[in-house]
C-alpha cells in the first residue's frame, strides 16, 4: 500500500491493520487484496452566534460577534471564516460565515448585526445665574452658553426659550438639542433676579373703622414690594411689633379685630418689604371715639321691652356669646322655635351669638322646656370656657319640684325659681338639665345668679331670698326663720348627671342679708359669694361678723373645695363699710382665684379714680368697686376704685367682670348720664339720663389705672353697663344695654 492510498484510507477511517487482517501485509511491501475507496461528499455542520442588536457608541461601533464552530464527519478540524467588518455603522449588517472541510465541502450561515442610535446628545446647560434689579423691574444679561455632543453625530444644534428680560424671581430656561436620529435632550438653567435694594418707597396705608371691632387698612401696591407687614404700637408708647403674619403683595386691604378700649392711642406702620429689606410708612395714629368699630347685636325677634342684654356671658376665646332677655314674651319652648307668638309675657329667652371672622350671627334662640308667664328665663347666664355648656337662671319660675329633671308643671311655688343647663354639640343646642333647689320654696328666687366653672362641670346657683336660718355647709334647709337670708347651691356633673354637692349658707346668716351672688374660679374649686345686705360693721378681711352696726353694708364670703367638701375660708368687708353701700351686689373672681373684684353700687364716696377717700360721702349712690388679692394664706384690699367722673346715682359697680388673669377689670354704671358716644368722649355733659357707661381699668404690677371710658354708639337712655363680660384674654368686651330701643342690645368693644 503506497503512502497516498494509506492517507486516503486513514482519512476515511478505513485503515486496516495489516498484521490482523492481511497475512501477506508487511511494511514496505505491496498489499494483497486492496479495499475500494469511498469519496467524502458531506459538508461540515456550522454553528454561528445569535443575531445582535447594539447601541451605537460612535459613528463606527466595535462589536464582539461571538464564536462560530463547525463539526465535520471526516475532518477533525474545520476552518470557519466570516466577512464581518472591523466596525459597524448604523443599521443592519449581514455577516456570512463559511466552513470548508478537506474534501472541499462548504457550509454557510448568516448573522445579523443591528446598530441603533437611541441615545440623545449629552446636553450641558450654563450654570445658574443671579442678577440684581435696582428697582424691581425686569433685567437682561448674558446667561452663558450651553454645549451638546452626540455619540454618533458629534456636536448637535441647541435652542432655548430664554426671554429677553428676566423679572424678579426665578425664571427657568429650557435648552433643547436633537441629533440626526431624532433623539432629544433637554436641560434647564435657573435665572434668578433679586432686589438690589429694599423698596424705594413705602405703600401709604389708610385706616378706617368697621364693625365688629375692626380696624381696616387699605393701600396700593408698590411695584418693588413682594410682601407687607403691619406693625402695631398698642398704646402709643410701648413700641412697634408685627401684628399678624406677613401679607402677600396682591392683598391691598386687611382688617384686624382689636380690643377697642385697649387701642385708643394705638399707632400703626405698614412696611413694604422684599427679600432685601422693608421700608416703613409714616405712622398712623388712632383718632376719634371709634363709634364705627363698635359691634351691636340684637335678636332676630327683638321686641319692645324684651330687655335683651340683662345678662351676658362670653366664652373664653370670645367667639361665643350668651345673652339673656328675661322679659321676652314668646310662648314657644326649646330651641329655635317661633318667636312670634307673644302669649307668655315676660317668660324670657336666651340668644346665642357666634363670631366667624369679622361677623357675628345668631346661632340659637333658647327657651325653657316649661315656658310660662313671668318666669324671667335669662335673668342670669353663664358659659363654660369652650362655650359648649350654658347655665340659665329663671328666678321667678314657679314649679314646686325639687332636685334635677323632676316635674316642672306644678306651679304652686310662686317665684321659687329654677335653673337650666344646655349643651352644644357641633352647632346644635339641647336642654340637658332642669334644676330646682333641694328645698324649693315660694319667693326664694333660686337662679337669680348662676356661675359655671371653666370646664362646665361645677355650677353655683344663688337664691338670695331663701330664708333658712342655717349656717355653713349642708345645714338645716327647712327652718325658714330668717327671711331673705339667702343661700347658694353647688352642683357637680357626674357621668352626665347633675348632682347637688352642697347647700351653702353664710357663717353669720342674717335676716335679709341676701347671700347669693356667685362667682366660681376656672377650676370650680373656689367660690366667692356676695351678701349685699349683710349688716356687720367689720372692715377688711376676717373681722367680727356679729356686730350688725352697718345695715346693708354688705359682705363677701370665700369658700374652697377639697374633694367634695366645701369650707368657708374668708369673710371680706370693704375697708370703710357704710350703710346701704351694697358691697357684694356683684362680684367677679379671676380664673386662678387670686384676684377678686367686688361692686358696691350704692357707695357714696365722691372720690375720683384709684384709692381716693372712702369716707367722703358727698356723692350719694355714685358707686364703687374694690379689688382684693390673695397674699399667702389671706386676702388684702389692693384698690378702691371710683369712676373718672363720679356723680350721684351713677351706680358705678352695678356690674363688673375680670379677665382670666385678673389684670383687666370692666365696671358698669348703668344709669350714668353723659351724652358722650363711643370711647373716651366727654364725660361731663349729663344731659342723657340713664344712658349708662362702662369703665375699663388695667393693673400693672399692683397699680390700677383707668384705661377707657365707654359709651354707646348712639345717644339714648339705653342703660349701657347693665351687664358686662370679658373674654379670658380680655380682647373682647360684651356690654348689655337692656333698655336700648326697642328691646335691648349688646355692644361689643
HELIX and SHEET records of a PDB file:
HELIX    1   1 UNK A    3  UNK A   12  1                                  10    
HELIX    2   2 UNK A   18  UNK A   21  1                                   4    
HELIX    3   3 UNK A  260  UNK A  262  5                                   3    
HELIX    4   4 UNK A  291  UNK A  293  5                                   3    
SHEET    1   A 2 UNK A  45  UNK A  47  0                                        
SHEET    2   A 2 UNK A  69  UNK A  71 -1                                        
SHEET    1   B 4 UNK A  52  UNK A  55  0                                        
SHEET    2   B 4 UNK A 106  UNK A 116  1                                        
SHEET    3   B 4 UNK A  91  UNK A 100 -1                                        
SHEET    4   B 4 UNK A  79  UNK A  82 -1                                        
SHEET    1   C 3 UNK A 122  UNK A 124  0                                        
SHEET    2   C 3 UNK A 147  UNK A 150 -1                                        
SHEET    3   C 3 UNK A 154  UNK A 155 -1                                        
SHEET    1   D 4 UNK A 129  UNK A 133  0                                        
SHEET    2   D 4 UNK A 184  UNK A 195  1                                        
SHEET    3   D 4 UNK A 169  UNK A 178 -1                                        
SHEET    4   D 4 UNK A 158  UNK A 160 -1                                        
SHEET    1   E 3 UNK A 206  UNK A 210  0                                        
SHEET    2   E 3 UNK A 214  UNK A 218 -1                                        
SHEET    3   E 3 UNK A 253  UNK A 257 -1                                        
SHEET    1   F 3 UNK A 241  UNK A 242  0                                        
SHEET    2   F 3 UNK A 227  UNK A 233 -1                                        
SHEET    3   F 3 UNK A 247  UNK A 248 -1                                        
SHEET    1   G 4 UNK A 241  UNK A 242  0                                        
SHEET    2   G 4 UNK A 227  UNK A 233 -1                                        
SHEET    3   G 4 UNK A 267  UNK A 274 -1                                        
SHEET    4   G 4 UNK A 277  UNK A 280 -1                                        
SHEET    1   H 4 UNK A 241  UNK A 242  0                                        
SHEET    2   H 4 UNK A 227  UNK A 233 -1                                        
SHEET    3   H 4 UNK A 267  UNK A 274 -1                                        
SHEET    4   H 4 UNK A 284  UNK A 285 -1                                        
SHEET    1   I 4 UNK A 295  UNK A 297  0                                        
SHEET    2   I 4 UNK A 745  UNK A 748 -1                                        
SHEET    3   I 4 UNK A 733  UNK A 737 -1                                        
SHEET    4   I 4 UNK A 720  UNK A 726 -1                                        
SHEET    1   J 4 UNK A 308  UNK A 314  0                                        
SHEET    2   J 4 UNK A 320  UNK A 325 -1                                        
SHEET    3   J 4 UNK A 349  UNK A 356 -1                                        
SHEET    4   J 4 UNK A 359  UNK A 366 -1                                        
SHEET    1   K 4 UNK A 377  UNK A 383  0                                        
SHEET    2   K 4 UNK A 389  UNK A 394 -1                                        
SHEET    3   K 4 UNK A 418  UNK A 425 -1                                        
SHEET    4   K 4 UNK A 428  UNK A 435 -1                                        
SHEET    1   L 4 UNK A 446  UNK A 452  0                                        
SHEET    2   L 4 UNK A 458  UNK A 463 -1                                        
SHEET    3   L 4 UNK A 487  UNK A 494 -1                                        
SHEET    4   L 4 UNK A 497  UNK A 504 -1                                        
SHEET    1   M 4 UNK A 515  UNK A 520  0                                        
SHEET    2   M 4 UNK A 526  UNK A 531 -1                                        
SHEET    3   M 4 UNK A 555  UNK A 562 -1                                        
SHEET    4   M 4 UNK A 565  UNK A 572 -1                                        
SHEET    1   N 4 UNK A 583  UNK A 589  0                                        
SHEET    2   N 4 UNK A 595  UNK A 600 -1                                        
SHEET    3   N 4 UNK A 624  UNK A 631 -1                                        
SHEET    4   N 4 UNK A 634  UNK A 641 -1                                        
SHEET    1   O 4 UNK A 652  UNK A 658  0                                        
SHEET    2   O 4 UNK A 664  UNK A 669 -1                                        
SHEET    3   O 4 UNK A 693  UNK A 700 -1                                        
SHEET    4   O 4 UNK A 703  UNK A 710 -1                                        
END                                                                             
